[in-house]
Amino acid sequence: MWRIIPYAVLQSIFLTAGQVFLKYAMTRMPAFSWTREFWIKMLSNWQFATSGLFFAGASLLWMYIIKHFEFSTAYPMVSLSYVFGMLAAIMFFHEDVSLLKWIGVAFIILGCLLIAK
């Protein structure tokens, strides 16, 4: 079952990239509203469009994963996106990550390795 790891890592990277671009898009937007102007600005935001492309890529890869691997193995692998999300928070948003969060990330990685075995 170790064959799932590269697919799960790539899918998690796509999910994380989508979230990073969505965060960038939202920081450049005014307060959320249901107005026409807000949605025009949102739909013309290149970061928002890029996030959609990454989410689409992640979805396509997810379809491949669940077609070829057991769901009980595949679904927990999505949690790898939390690991990449933590790294993205540090690299792109310059957030501080506590030791307790790193311990949590270590448990996620350990869990994924046990499930993939």
Buried (B, 14 or more C-beta within 10 A) or exposed (E): EEEBBEBBBBBBBBBBBBBBBBBBBBEEBEEEEEEEEBEEBBEEBEBBEBBBEBBEBBEEBBEEBEEEBEEEBBBBBBBBBBBBBBEBBEEEEEEEEEEEBEEBBEEBBEBBEEBBE
